[in-house]
Amino acid sequence: MQAEIDDLEDLIAIAQDRWNSRCDAGWGAARTPEPVLRLREKLKEVRRLQEALQSRFGTD
C-alpha cells in the first residue's frame, strides 16, 4: 500500500509541476486544476485508510 501512496504522491508532484509551468508561461489559470485537486483528495483518502488499517491491525 505504501508503494501505491508513493506513486500517488509522484503523480501529484508531476501534475503540480506541469500546472506551475503553465501558470509561469501565462497559459494556465491561477486556480488549481480539478485533476490536481482530485489527486490530493484521493491521497487523503488513502492515508486515512492506511491509518485505520494500522490502528486496527498494528504496524509491520
Backbone hydrogen bonds, N-H to C=O, Kabsch-Sander energy under -0.5 kcal/mol:
donor,donor_aa,acceptor,acceptor_aa,energy
5,I,1,M,-2.1
6,D,2,Q,-2.6
7,D,3,A,-2.3
8,L,4,E,-2.3
9,E,5,I,-2.5
10,D,6,D,-2.1
11,L,7,D,-2.4
12,I,8,L,-2.3
13,A,9,E,-2.3
14,I,10,D,-2.4
15,A,11,L,-2.7
16,Q,12,I,-2.8
17,D,13,A,-2.5
18,R,14,I,-2.5
19,W,15,A,-2.3
20,N,16,Q,-2.8
21,S,17,D,-2.4
22,R,18,R,-2.2
23,C,19,W,-2.5
24,D,20,N,-2.7
25,A,21,S,-1.7
26,G,23,C,-1.1
27,W,22,R,-2.8
28,G,22,R,-1.1
37,L,33,P,-2.0
38,R,34,E,-2.7
39,L,35,P,-2.2
40,R,36,V,-2.2
41,E,37,L,-2.2
42,K,38,R,-2.4
43,L,39,L,-2.3
44,K,40,R,-2.1
45,E,41,E,-2.3
46,V,42,K,-2.5
47,R,43,L,-2.5
48,R,44,K,-2.3
49,L,45,E,-2.2
50,Q,46,V,-2.6
51,E,47,R,-2.6
52,A,48,R,-2.4
53,L,49,L,-2.5
54,Q,50,Q,-2.5
55,S,51,E,-2.4
56,R,52,A,-1.9
57,F,53,L,-3.0
58,G,54,Q,-2.0
